[in-house]
Amino acid sequence: MRRWRKARADRRRWAAAQTLPELADLMALWLEGELTMWPGHAAGADEETTLMIPTLAAANRAGFLTDQSQPGYDGPGFDRLRWEQRAAVSGLVADEQLLTRIRRAGEGAGLLVLLSHPRLLPQGRGVTCTIRGGQPYTVFGEYMPPRILRHIWSGISRPASDAVCDAWQLCLIDPEIGRNDRLWPLLDDLFAAQTTA
């Protein structure tokens, strides 16, 4: 019964948020285990995310509302098939100065930087970032129209929902499968510098 009450209290916190930065602060708390859910996900962070939690939490606190991430990996998966993953992170950014800093840093580090916006054409098609057993498995950076975003983020306030739908959709991808020494250190440097400034 205690867990049910905690989940209900967490849902109220998400519903009370009015802005994208407020949602991002709550996402940081979810990543750190202080919240039991976020509107698009009813469980805790995946095990593969554990080492990236400090980086992702800092990114969220800086205003980059992350919604999908994975480390680079090349090897056997839980199902004994070969999993080939590119390190990647995607999310939403409302602050255009922050967006420019992230974009420039990503491009300077040789990462793929994908941007989409409801008023920007053409919309992003995304990049396959996980290959499982030789078959495409996960795509990052595909444009999500407002109707999809409203579905994923159901339960938040109308102002927060409008902010989500009007935000820039940003994705950073390491083009090399299995590598983890480019994207994650870049984000550590970028957001550590922002949080101490």
Backbone as a printed PyTorch tensor [residue, N CA C, xyz], in Angstrom:
tensor([[[  0.8250,  -1.1980,   0.0000],
         [  0.0000,   0.0000,   0.0000],
         [  0.8670,   1.2590,   0.0000]],

        [[  2.0170,   1.2330,   0.6800],
         [  2.8980,   2.3870,   0.7460],
         [  3.4070,   2.7740,  -0.6510]],

        [[  3.7570,   1.7870,  -1.4640],
         [  4.2460,   2.0760,  -2.8200],
         [  3.1530,   2.7400,  -3.6540]],

        [[  1.9150,   2.2890,  -3.4940],
         [  0.7970,   2.8820,  -4.2350],
         [  0.6440,   4.3560,  -3.8750]],

        [[  0.7630,   4.6860,  -2.5690],
         [  0.6590,   6.0810,  -2.1330],
         [  1.7960,   6.9160,  -2.7000]],

        [[  3.0040,   6.3460,  -2.7110],
         [  4.1670,   7.0530,  -3.2520],
         [  3.9510,   7.3410,  -4.7410]],

        [[  3.4760,   6.3500,  -5.5030],
         [  3.2280,   6.5510,  -6.9340],
         [  2.1780,   7.6380,  -7.1520]],

        [[  1.1610,   7.6440,  -6.3190],
         [  0.1130,   8.6670,  -6.4450],
         [  0.6750,  10.0610,  -6.1450]],

        [[  1.4930,  10.1540,  -5.1260],
         [  2.1310,  11.4300,  -4.7910],
         [  3.0650,  11.8770,  -5.9180]],

        [[  3.7850,  10.9270,  -6.5110],
         [  4.6780,  11.2590,  -7.6290],
         [  3.8830,  11.7570,  -8.8290]],

        [[  2.7550,  11.1180,  -9.1250],
         [  1.9040,  11.5780, -10.2330],
         [  1.4330,  13.0110,  -9.9940]],

        [[  1.1100,  13.3460,  -8.7490],
         [  0.6910,  14.7150,  -8.4300],
         [  1.8260,  15.7110,  -8.6710]],

        [[  3.0590,  15.3000,  -8.3530],
         [  4.2060,  16.1940,  -8.5970],
         [  4.3910,  16.4560, -10.0830]],

        [[  4.2550,  15.4130, -10.8930],
         [  4.3580,  15.6060, -12.3490],
         [  3.2350,  16.5030, -12.8470]],

        [[  2.0300,  16.3090, -12.3260],
         [  0.8750,  17.1010, -12.7730],
         [  1.0070,  18.5640, -12.3600]],

        [[  1.7430,  18.8520, -11.2980],
         [  1.8940,  20.2260, -10.8200],
         [  2.9300,  21.0220, -11.6180]],

        [[  3.8420,  20.3340, -12.3040],
         [  4.8740,  21.0350, -13.0820],
         [  4.2200,  21.8570, -14.1880]],

        [[  4.7400,  23.0640, -14.4030],
         [  4.1560,  23.9750, -15.3940],
         [  5.0670,  24.2320, -16.5940]],

        [[  6.3620,  23.9340, -16.4590],
         [  7.3230,  24.2740, -17.5040],
         [  8.2020,  23.0700, -17.8430]],

        [[  8.8900,  23.1760, -18.9590],
         [  9.8220,  22.1080, -19.3460],
         [ 10.9720,  21.9770, -18.3330]],

        [[ 11.5760,  23.0780, -17.8480],
         [ 12.6180,  22.9070, -16.8220],
         [ 12.1010,  22.2380, -15.5440]],

        [[ 10.8650,  22.4990, -15.1660],
         [ 10.3090,  21.8150, -13.9910],
         [ 10.1680,  20.3200, -14.2570]],

        [[  9.7380,  19.9540, -15.4580],
         [  9.6650,  18.5320, -15.8180],
         [ 11.0630,  17.9110, -15.7960]],

        [[ 12.0470,  18.6390, -16.3080],
         [ 13.4180,  18.1290, -16.3500],
         [ 13.9720,  17.9120, -14.9400]],

        [[ 13.6480,  18.8180, -14.0110],
         [ 14.0790,  18.6250, -12.6220],
         [ 13.4690,  17.3480, -12.0330]],

        [[ 12.1920,  17.1100, -12.3460],
         [ 11.5420,  15.8830, -11.8730],
         [ 12.1700,  14.6400, -12.5170]],

        [[ 12.5580,  14.7500, -13.8020],
         [ 13.2070,  13.6180, -14.4620],
         [ 14.5270,  13.2890, -13.7690]],

        [[ 15.2670,  14.3180, -13.3550],
         [ 16.5130,  14.0790, -12.6160],
         [ 16.2270,  13.3070, -11.3270]],

        [[ 15.1620,  13.6870, -10.6350],
         [ 14.7910,  12.9720,  -9.4100],
         [ 14.3970,  11.5240,  -9.6980]],

        [[ 13.6960,  11.3100, -10.8110],
         [ 13.3330,   9.9380, -11.1880],
         [ 14.5870,   9.1150, -11.4680]],

        [[ 15.5130,   9.6840, -12.2150],
         [ 16.7500,   8.9750, -12.5200],
         [ 17.4970,   8.5790, -11.2450]],

        [[ 17.4630,   9.4620, -10.2610],
         [ 18.1690,   9.2110,  -9.0080],
         [ 17.3730,   8.3410,  -8.0400]],

        [[ 16.1910,   7.9000,  -8.4580],
         [ 15.3990,   6.9790,  -7.6490],
         [ 14.4860,   7.6270,  -6.6350]],

        [[ 14.3690,   8.9580,  -6.6540],
         [ 13.5080,   9.6400,  -5.6910],
         [ 12.0410,   9.6520,  -6.1150]],

        [[ 11.7750,   9.4470,  -7.3900],
         [ 10.4120,   9.3150,  -7.8950],
         [ 10.2540,   7.9230,  -8.4850]],

        [[  9.0600,   7.3640,  -8.3790],
         [  8.8320,   5.9870,  -8.8300],
         [  8.5180,   5.8820, -10.3170]],

        [[  8.1580,   7.0000, -10.9470],
         [  7.7350,   6.9360, -12.3490],
         [  7.8840,   8.3050, -12.9930]],

        [[  7.8300,   8.3010, -14.3280],
         [  7.5830,   9.5330, -15.0750],
         [  6.4590,   9.2160, -16.0440]],

        [[  5.7610,  10.2080, -16.5750],
         [  4.5440,   9.9110, -17.3470],
         [  4.7200,   8.9120, -18.4860]],

        [[  5.8900,   8.8210, -19.0900],
         [  6.0800,   7.8690, -20.1810],
         [  6.6510,   6.5380, -19.7430]],

        [[  6.8470,   6.3530, -18.4350],
         [  7.5610,   5.1560, -17.9700],
         [  7.1710,   4.8710, -16.5200]],

        [[  6.6580,   3.7060, -16.2480],
         [  6.1380,   3.3940, -14.9130],
         [  7.1340,   2.6690, -14.0070]],

        [[  8.3420,   2.4440, -14.4690],
         [  9.3310,   1.7300, -13.6570],
         [ 10.5710,   2.5970, -13.4770]],

        [[ 11.5620,   2.0580, -12.7870],
         [ 12.8230,   2.7670, -12.6140],
         [ 13.6830,   2.6800, -13.8690]],

        [[ 14.8270,   3.3320, -13.8190],
         [ 15.7470,   3.3370, -14.9530],
         [ 16.2710,   1.9300, -15.2220]],

        [[ 16.5130,   1.6200, -16.4940],
         [ 17.0660,   0.3190, -16.8740],
         [ 18.4610,   0.1410, -16.2750]],

        [[ 18.8450,  -1.1070, -16.0570],
         [ 20.1430,  -1.4150, -15.4570],
         [ 21.2960,  -0.8130, -16.2600]],

        [[ 21.1860,  -0.8260, -17.5970],
         [ 22.2750,  -0.2950, -18.4240],
         [ 22.4550,   1.2100, -18.2380]],

        [[ 21.4820,   1.8650, -17.6550],
         [ 21.5240,   3.3200, -17.4550],
         [ 22.2670,   3.6940, -16.1760]],

        [[ 22.4800,   2.7560, -15.2850],
         [ 23.0120,   3.0480, -13.9500],
         [ 24.2530,   3.9320, -13.9760]],

        [[ 25.2420,   3.6010, -14.7800],
         [ 26.4830,   4.3800, -14.8020],
         [ 26.2900,   5.7730, -15.3960]],

        [[ 25.2220,   5.9670, -16.1620],
         [ 24.9840,   7.2520, -16.8180],
         [ 24.0820,   8.1790, -16.0040]],

        [[ 23.5490,   7.6980, -14.8830],
         [ 22.5770,   8.4850, -14.1120],
         [ 23.1150,   9.8480, -13.6980]],

        [[ 24.3270,   9.9730, -13.1480],
         [ 24.7950,  11.3210, -12.7800],
         [ 24.8500,  12.2680, -13.9850]],

        [[ 25.2750,  11.7660, -15.1210],
         [ 25.3530,  12.5820, -16.3340],
         [ 23.9600,  13.0030, -16.7880]],

        [[ 23.0420,  12.0490, -16.8280],
         [ 21.6820,  12.3550, -17.2740],
         [ 20.9740,  13.2910, -16.2970]],

        [[ 21.1740,  13.0900, -15.0000],
         [ 20.5520,  13.9660, -14.0090],
         [ 21.0640,  15.3970, -14.1720]],

        [[ 22.3710,  15.5620, -14.3780],
         [ 22.9340,  16.9030, -14.5870],
         [ 22.3870,  17.5350, -15.8600]],

        [[ 22.2500,  16.7530, -16.9240],
         [ 21.6830,  17.2740, -18.1730],
         [ 20.2610,  17.7710, -17.9560]],

        [[ 19.4750,  16.9990, -17.2180],
         [ 18.1040,  17.4040, -16.9360],
         [ 18.0740,  18.6740, -16.0930]],

        [[ 18.8990,  18.7410, -15.0850],
         [ 18.9060,  19.9430, -14.2300],
         [ 19.3540,  21.1880, -14.9960]],

        [[ 20.0900,  20.9870, -16.0870],
         [ 20.5090,  22.1100, -16.9310],
         [ 19.4160,  22.5180, -17.9250]],

        [[ 18.3490,  21.7030, -18.0560],
         [ 17.2550,  22.0530, -18.9540],
         [ 17.0710,  21.1380, -20.1460]],

        [[ 17.8940,  20.0850, -20.2630],
         [ 17.7500,  19.0960, -21.3460],
         [ 16.9320,  17.9430, -20.7750]],

        [[ 15.6310,  17.9280, -21.0840],
         [ 14.7230,  16.8990, -20.5810],
         [ 14.9500,  15.6150, -21.3710]],

        [[ 15.7490,  14.7090, -20.8240],
         [ 16.0670,  13.4740, -21.5430],
         [ 14.9120,  12.4890, -21.4360]],

        [[ 14.7000,  11.7380, -22.5210],
         [ 13.6220,  10.7460, -22.5110],
         [ 14.0570,   9.3750, -23.0050]],

        [[ 15.2430,   9.2810, -23.5700],
         [ 15.7470,   7.9910, -24.0520],
         [ 17.2670,   8.0740, -24.0800]],

        [[ 17.9250,   7.0090, -23.6240],
         [ 19.3880,   6.9810, -23.6620],
         [ 19.8580,   5.5430, -23.6360]],

        [[ 21.0710,   5.3500, -24.1080],
         [ 21.6920,   4.0280, -24.0160],
         [ 23.1990,   4.1790, -24.1380]],

        [[ 23.9450,   3.2770, -23.4980],
         [ 25.3920,   3.2760, -23.6740],
         [ 25.7640,   2.5730, -24.9740]],

        [[ 26.9830,   2.8090, -25.4180],
         [ 27.5090,   2.0120, -26.5120],
         [ 27.7890,   0.6030, -26.0110]],

        [[ 27.5820,  -0.3900, -26.8780],
         [ 27.8040,  -1.7760, -26.4680],
         [ 27.9320,  -2.6250, -27.7190]],

        [[ 28.7540,  -3.6480, -27.6460],
         [ 28.8670,  -4.6230, -28.7310],
         [ 29.2010,  -5.9720, -28.1010]],

        [[ 28.2050,  -6.8240, -28.0030],
         [ 28.4190,  -8.1210, -27.3900],
         [ 27.1140,  -8.8650, -27.1980]],

        [[ 27.1680,  -9.9790, -26.4660],
         [ 25.9530, -10.7630, -26.2560],
         [ 24.9760, -10.0540, -25.3280]],

        [[ 23.6930, -10.1850, -25.6490],
         [ 22.6410,  -9.6240, -24.8170],
         [ 22.0310, -10.6710, -23.9210]],

        [[ 21.0000, -10.2770, -23.1980],
         [ 20.3110, -11.1870, -22.2860],
         [ 19.7420, -12.3920, -23.0230]],

        [[ 19.4720, -12.2140, -24.3260],
         [ 18.8730, -13.2730, -25.1350],
         [ 19.9130, -14.0690, -25.9280]],

        [[ 21.1950, -13.8290, -25.6350],
         [ 22.3440, -14.4950, -26.2700],
         [ 22.5700, -14.0810, -27.7170]],

        [[ 21.7820, -13.1590, -28.2210],
         [ 22.0260, -12.5990, -29.5450],
         [ 23.0520, -11.4760, -29.4160]],

        [[ 23.7050, -11.1490, -30.5310],
         [ 24.6560, -10.0400, -30.5070],
         [ 23.8770,  -8.7280, -30.5360]],

        [[ 24.2050,  -7.8420, -29.5950],
         [ 23.6230,  -6.5020, -29.5250],
         [ 24.7180,  -5.4990, -29.8810]],

        [[ 24.4570,  -4.6770, -30.8880],
         [ 25.3870,  -3.6340, -31.3080],
         [ 24.6910,  -2.2900, -31.0700]],

        [[ 25.2250,  -1.5140, -30.1260],
         [ 24.5740,  -0.2600, -29.7460],
         [ 25.5150,   0.9210, -29.9290]],

        [[ 24.9550,   1.9880, -30.4440],
         [ 25.6380,   3.2760, -30.4550],
         [ 25.2190,   4.0260, -29.1920]],

        [[ 26.1620,   4.6790, -28.5140],
         [ 25.8130,   5.5390, -27.3910],
         [ 24.9140,   6.6520, -27.9210]],

        [[ 23.8070,   6.9060, -27.2190],
         [ 22.8550,   7.9060, -27.7080],
         [ 22.0260,   8.4520, -26.5670]],

        [[ 21.5620,   9.6770, -26.7540],
         [ 20.6380,  10.3020, -25.8130],
         [ 19.7130,  11.2140, -26.6130]],

        [[ 18.4530,  11.2310, -26.2160],
         [ 17.5030,  12.1310, -26.8630],
         [ 16.6430,  12.7910, -25.8120]],

        [[ 16.0260,  13.8890, -26.2040],
         [ 15.1500,  14.5950, -25.2860],
         [ 14.6610,  15.9010, -25.8710]],

        [[ 14.2290,  16.7720, -24.9750],
         [ 13.5800,  18.0260, -25.3470],
         [ 14.3070,  19.2060, -24.7130]],

        [[ 14.4150,  20.2840, -25.4830],
         [ 15.0620,  21.5000, -25.0020],
         [ 14.2020,  22.6920, -25.4040]],

        [[ 13.8870,  23.5440, -24.4340],
         [ 13.1140,  24.7500, -24.7220],
         [ 14.0160,  25.9700, -24.9010]],

        [[ 15.1270,  26.0180, -24.2000],
         [ 16.0510,  27.1580, -24.2100],
         [ 16.9550,  27.0650, -25.4430]],

        [[ 16.8200,  28.0310, -26.3530],
         [ 17.5810,  27.9620, -27.6060],
         [ 19.0730,  28.1860, -27.4040]],

        [[ 19.4700,  28.9330, -26.3760],
         [ 20.9000,  29.0860, -26.0880],
         [ 21.4980,  27.7550, -25.6300]],

        [[ 20.7720,  27.0470, -24.7790],
         [ 21.2220,  25.7210, -24.3450],
         [ 21.2820,  24.7770, -25.5360]],

        [[ 20.2680,  24.8140, -26.3720],
         [ 20.2430,  23.9820, -27.5800],
         [ 21.4760,  24.2450, -28.4380]],

        [[ 21.8170,  25.5010, -28.6480],
         [ 22.9790,  25.8550, -29.4660],
         [ 24.2640,  25.3360, -28.8470]],

        [[ 24.4060,  25.4720, -27.5150],
         [ 25.6190,  24.9600, -26.8510],
         [ 25.7520,  23.4510, -27.0190]],

        [[ 24.6450,  22.7330, -26.8180],
         [ 24.6950,  21.2710, -26.9460],
         [ 24.9940,  20.8800, -28.3930]],

        [[ 24.3160,  21.5190, -29.3370],
         [ 24.5150,  21.1920, -30.7570],
         [ 25.9630,  21.4200, -31.1750]],

        [[ 26.5030,  22.5810, -30.8280],
         [ 27.8830,  22.8950, -31.2140],
         [ 28.8760,  21.9280, -30.5710]],

        [[ 28.6700,  21.6190, -29.3000],
         [ 29.5740,  20.6860, -28.6210],
         [ 29.5020,  19.3060, -29.2730]],

        [[ 28.2970,  18.8420, -29.5780],
         [ 28.1280,  17.5420, -30.2210],
         [ 28.7750,  17.4810, -31.5830]],

        [[ 28.5340,  18.5010, -32.3920],
         [ 29.1390,  18.5360, -33.7260],
         [ 30.6560,  18.6090, -33.6340]],

        [[ 31.1630,  19.3950, -32.6670],
         [ 32.6110,  19.5160, -32.4890],
         [ 33.2730,  18.2090, -32.0680]],

        [[ 32.5020,  17.3480, -31.4020],
         [ 33.0320,  16.0550, -30.9520],
         [ 32.8220,  14.9510, -31.9850]],

        [[ 32.2580,  15.2930, -33.1390],
         [ 32.0420,  14.2870, -34.1810],
         [ 30.8210,  13.4190, -33.9670]],

        [[ 29.8830,  13.8850, -33.1460],
         [ 28.6450,  13.1360, -32.9260],
         [ 27.6160,  13.5020, -33.9850]],

        [[ 26.6770,  12.5910, -34.2170],
         [ 25.5170,  12.9290, -35.0340],
         [ 24.5790,  13.7440, -34.1610]],

        [[ 24.1370,  14.8860, -34.6400],
         [ 23.2130,  15.7420, -33.9120],
         [ 21.9480,  15.8680, -34.7530]],

        [[ 20.8480,  15.3620, -34.2180],
         [ 19.5720,  15.4070, -34.9210],
         [ 18.6400,  16.3690, -34.2050]],

        [[ 18.0430,  17.2820, -34.9620],
         [ 17.1180,  18.2620, -34.4220],
         [ 15.8030,  18.1870, -35.1650]],

        [[ 14.7140,  18.2960, -34.4180],
         [ 13.3880,  18.3880, -35.0140],
         [ 12.5800,  19.3900, -34.2000]],

        [[ 11.5950,  19.9630, -34.8570],
         [ 10.6910,  20.9060, -34.2030],
         [  9.3820,  20.8890, -34.9830]],

        [[  8.2450,  21.0920, -34.3060],
         [  6.9680,  21.0550, -35.0290],
         [  6.8940,  22.0380, -36.1970]],

        [[  7.6420,  23.1550, -36.1240],
         [  7.6000,  24.1330, -37.2110],
         [  8.7850,  24.0220, -38.1570]],

        [[  9.5600,  22.9510, -38.0390],
         [ 10.7490,  22.7650, -38.8620],
         [ 10.5090,  21.6190, -39.8390]],

        [[ 10.7240,  21.8740, -41.1010],
         [ 10.5580,  20.8230, -42.1120],
         [ 11.8610,  20.6730, -42.8720]],

        [[ 12.2520,  19.4800, -43.3050],
         [ 11.5680,  18.2100, -43.0640],
         [ 11.8130,  17.7180, -41.6380]],

        [[ 10.9670,  16.8350, -41.1960],
         [ 11.0650,  16.2830, -39.8500],
         [ 12.0670,  15.1280, -39.8310]],

        [[ 12.6770,  14.9060, -38.6550],
         [ 13.7060,  13.8790, -38.5180],
         [ 13.1830,  12.4610, -38.6550]],

        [[ 13.9350,  11.6380, -39.3660],
         [ 13.5680,  10.2280, -39.5450],
         [ 14.2410,   9.3190, -38.5390]],

        [[ 15.2720,   9.7970, -37.8880],
         [ 15.9560,   8.9920, -36.8920],
         [ 17.0490,   8.1190, -37.4760]],

        [[ 17.8030,   7.5130, -36.5670],
         [ 18.9400,   6.6620, -36.9250],
         [ 18.8440,   5.3830, -36.0950]],

        [[ 19.0750,   4.2420, -36.7350],
         [ 19.1100,   2.9780, -35.9980],
         [ 20.3230,   2.9930, -35.0780]],

        [[ 20.0710,   2.8410, -33.7820],
         [ 21.1570,   2.8770, -32.7910],
         [ 21.3740,   1.5360, -32.1150]],

        [[ 20.4560,   0.6010, -32.3000],
         [ 20.6490,  -0.7480, -31.7640],
         [ 20.3390,  -1.7530, -32.8640]],

        [[ 21.2660,  -2.6910, -33.0450],
         [ 21.0680,  -3.8170, -33.9550],
         [ 21.1050,  -5.0630, -33.0890]],

        [[ 20.0610,  -5.8460, -33.1520],
         [ 19.9440,  -7.0600, -32.3310],
         [ 19.9230,  -8.2660, -33.2500]],

        [[ 20.9170,  -9.1280, -33.1140],
         [ 20.9810, -10.3150, -33.9600],
         [ 21.0200,  -9.9790, -35.4430]],

        [[ 21.6740,  -8.8770, -35.7920],
         [ 21.7980,  -8.4730, -37.1830],
         [ 20.6110,  -7.7060, -37.7430]],

        [[ 19.5940,  -7.4690, -36.9280],
         [ 18.3870,  -6.7660, -37.3870],
         [ 18.2370,  -5.4310, -36.6620]],

        [[ 17.8050,  -4.3710, -37.3640],
         [ 17.5560,  -3.0920, -36.6960],
         [ 16.5640,  -3.2830, -35.5510]],

        [[ 16.8440,  -2.6290, -34.4070],
         [ 16.0270,  -2.8520, -33.2220],
         [ 15.5310,  -1.5570, -32.5830]],

        [[ 16.4030,  -0.5590, -32.4340],
         [ 16.0230,   0.6950, -31.7810],
         [ 16.4460,   1.8780, -32.6410]],

        [[ 15.5370,   2.8410, -32.7830],
         [ 15.8050,   4.0730, -33.5230],
         [ 15.7840,   5.2380, -32.5430]],

        [[ 16.7450,   6.1310, -32.6750],
         [ 16.8000,   7.3700, -31.9060],
         [ 16.6520,   8.5460, -32.8600]],

        [[ 16.0570,   9.6110, -32.3690],
         [ 16.0180,  10.8650, -33.1140],
         [ 14.8960,  11.0110, -34.1070]],

        [[ 13.9540,  10.0820, -34.1140],
         [ 12.8160,  10.1980, -35.0220],
         [ 11.8590,  11.2660, -34.4860]],

        [[ 11.3750,  12.1290, -35.3640],
         [ 10.4730,  13.2070, -34.9570],
         [  9.2000,  12.6310, -34.3440]],

        [[  8.7970,  13.2090, -33.2080],
         [  7.5520,  12.8150, -32.5610],
         [  6.5530,  13.9660, -32.6700]],

        [[  5.4610,  13.7730, -33.3850],
         [  4.4700,  14.8450, -33.5160],
         [  3.7710,  15.1090, -32.1820]],

        [[  3.1390,  16.2960, -32.0540],
         [  2.4880,  16.6490, -30.7840],
         [  1.5130,  15.5940, -30.2630]],

        [[  0.7610,  14.9390, -31.1290],
         [ -0.2020,  13.9420, -30.6420],
         [  0.5020,  12.7840, -29.9350]],

        [[  1.6610,  12.3830, -30.4160],
         [  2.4390,  11.3180, -29.7640],
         [  3.0080,  11.8220, -28.4390]],

        [[  3.5490,  13.0380, -28.4480],
         [  4.1020,  13.5980, -27.2250],
         [  3.0220,  13.7430, -26.1460]],

        [[  1.8360,  14.1900, -26.5380],
         [  0.7450,  14.3360, -25.5560],
         [  0.3460,  12.9680, -24.9810]],

        [[  0.4220,  11.9490, -25.8140],
         [  0.1120,  10.6010, -25.3270],
         [  1.1810,  10.1310, -24.3300]],

        [[  2.4550,  10.2880, -24.6970],
         [  3.5490,   9.8640, -23.8240],
         [  3.5080,  10.6280, -22.5040]],

        [[  3.2770,  11.9320, -22.5810],
         [  3.3260,  12.7970, -21.4110],
         [  1.9320,  13.0470, -20.8370]],

        [[  1.0360,  12.0970, -20.9550],
         [ -0.3030,  12.2770, -20.3810],
         [ -0.1960,  12.3840, -18.8610]],

        [[ -1.0430,  13.2070, -18.2860],
         [ -1.0290,  13.3770, -16.8400],
         [ -0.2840,  14.6030, -16.3700]],

        [[  0.3650,  15.3440, -17.2840],
         [  1.0130,  16.5880, -16.8820],
         [  0.0610,  17.7450, -17.1560]],

        [[  0.3780,  18.9120, -16.6160],
         [ -0.4870,  20.0760, -16.7840],
         [ -0.5380,  20.5250, -18.2410]],

        [[ -1.5730,  21.2780, -18.5730],
         [ -1.6990,  21.7920, -19.9410],
         [ -0.5210,  22.6920, -20.3210]],

        [[ -0.0920,  23.6350, -19.4480],
         [  1.0740,  24.4440, -19.8140],
         [  2.3380,  23.6000, -20.0460]],

        [[  2.5500,  22.5930, -19.2150],
         [  3.7270,  21.7290, -19.3930],
         [  3.6050,  20.9160, -20.6790]],

        [[  2.4110,  20.4310, -20.9760],
         [  2.1870,  19.6780, -22.2040],
         [  2.4460,  20.5550, -23.4300]],

        [[  1.9810,  21.7990, -23.3780],
         [  2.2410,  22.7320, -24.4860],
         [  3.7340,  22.9690, -24.6470]],

        [[  4.4550,  23.0880, -23.5240],
         [  5.9050,  23.2970, -23.5770],
         [  6.6170,  22.0950, -24.1860]],

        [[  6.1890,  20.8910, -23.8340],
         [  6.7540,  19.6620, -24.4040],
         [  6.5470,  19.6420, -25.9190]],

        [[  5.3460,  19.9700, -26.3530],
         [  5.0190,  19.9090, -27.7840],
         [  5.7070,  20.9980, -28.5900]],

        [[  6.0830,  22.1150, -27.9350],
         [  6.7190,  23.2180, -28.6470],
         [  8.2390,  23.2140, -28.4920]],

        [[  8.7900,  22.2350, -27.7920],
         [ 10.2400,  22.1820, -27.5580],
         [ 10.9760,  21.6110, -28.7660]],

        [[ 12.2600,  21.9020, -28.8060],
         [ 13.1420,  21.2750, -29.7840],
         [ 13.3750,  19.8230, -29.3670]],

        [[ 13.2790,  18.9260, -30.3180],
         [ 13.6020,  17.5160, -30.0880],
         [ 15.0550,  17.3230, -30.5230]],

        [[ 15.8910,  16.9410, -29.5710],
         [ 17.3380,  16.8700, -29.7760],
         [ 17.8330,  15.4640, -29.5150]],

        [[ 18.6990,  14.9840, -30.3840],
         [ 19.2950,  13.6600, -30.2100],
         [ 20.7760,  13.7340, -30.5510]],

        [[ 21.6030,  13.1560, -29.6890],
         [ 23.0440,  13.0370, -29.9190],
         [ 23.3860,  11.5570, -30.0050]],

        [[ 24.1310,  11.1950, -31.0560],
         [ 24.4580,   9.7890, -31.3100],
         [ 25.9390,   9.6790, -31.6430]],

        [[ 26.6140,   8.7450, -30.9970],
         [ 27.9860,   8.4280, -31.3890],
         [ 27.9050,   7.5490, -32.6330]],

        [[ 28.5290,   7.9410, -33.7350],
         [ 28.4140,   7.1300, -34.9510],
         [ 29.0840,   5.7600, -34.8700]],

        [[ 29.9710,   5.5680, -33.8880],
         [ 30.6980,   4.3050, -33.7810],
         [ 30.0290,   3.3710, -32.7740]],

        [[ 29.7210,   2.1750, -33.1990],
         [ 29.0970,   1.1760, -32.3280],
         [ 30.0520,   0.7980, -31.1950]],

        [[ 29.4960,   0.6800, -29.9870],
         [ 30.2430,   0.1840, -28.8410],
         [ 31.0680,   1.2070, -28.0920]],

        [[ 31.1940,   2.4160, -28.6090],
         [ 32.0770,   3.4060, -27.9970],
         [ 31.3410,   4.2080, -26.9230]],

        [[ 31.9920,   4.4160, -25.7750],
         [ 31.4140,   5.1950, -24.6800],
         [ 32.3220,   6.3290, -24.2090]],

        [[ 33.3930,   6.6100, -24.9550],
         [ 34.3430,   7.6300, -24.4960],
         [ 34.2130,   8.9540, -25.2370]],

        [[ 33.0770,   9.1620, -25.8940],
         [ 32.8830,  10.4230, -26.6000],
         [ 31.6270,  11.1510, -26.1100]],

        [[ 30.4530,  10.5360, -26.2420],
         [ 29.1960,  11.1880, -25.8780],
         [ 29.1280,  11.4970, -24.3820]],

        [[ 29.3530,  10.4900, -23.5470],
         [ 29.1550,  10.6790, -22.1060],
         [ 30.1620,  11.6450, -21.4970]],

        [[ 31.4600,  11.5860, -21.8320],
         [ 32.3830,  12.6140, -21.3190],
         [ 32.0300,  14.0160, -21.8110]],

        [[ 31.5570,  14.1210, -23.0520],
         [ 31.1470,  15.4270, -23.5720],
         [ 30.0180,  16.0110, -22.7270]],

        [[ 29.0100,  15.1960, -22.4270],
         [ 27.8890,  15.6680, -21.6120],
         [ 28.3350,  15.9980, -20.1960]],

        [[ 29.2360,  15.1910, -19.6300],
         [ 29.7720,  15.4950, -18.3010],
         [ 30.4350,  16.8750, -18.3030]],

        [[ 31.2810,  17.1230, -19.2850],
         [ 31.9800,  18.4020, -19.3600],
         [ 30.9980,  19.5570, -19.5790]],

        [[ 30.0600,  19.3640, -20.4760],
         [ 29.1150,  20.4200, -20.8270],
         [ 28.2420,  20.8020, -19.6400]],

        [[ 27.6900,  19.8200, -18.9480],
         [ 26.7410,  20.1340, -17.8890],
         [ 27.4240,  20.4140, -16.5610]],

        [[ 28.6080,  19.8820, -16.3340],
         [ 29.3560,  20.2600, -15.1340],
         [ 29.7230,  21.7310, -15.2250]],

        [[ 30.1250,  22.1760, -16.4230],
         [ 30.4720,  23.5870, -16.6210],
         [ 29.2540,  24.4790, -16.4240]],

        [[ 28.0880,  24.0250, -16.8800],
         [ 26.8730,  24.8350, -16.7320],
         [ 26.4330,  24.9100, -15.2950]],

        [[ 26.5330,  23.8240, -14.5510],
         [ 26.0230,  23.8290, -13.1840],
         [ 26.9320,  24.5920, -12.2380]],

        [[ 28.2140,  24.7890, -12.5820],
         [ 29.1070,  25.5360, -11.7170],
         [ 29.2080,  26.9930, -12.1360]],

        [[ 28.6740,  27.3460, -13.2810],
         [ 28.7800,  28.7310, -13.7700],
         [ 27.8390,  29.6430, -13.0010]]])
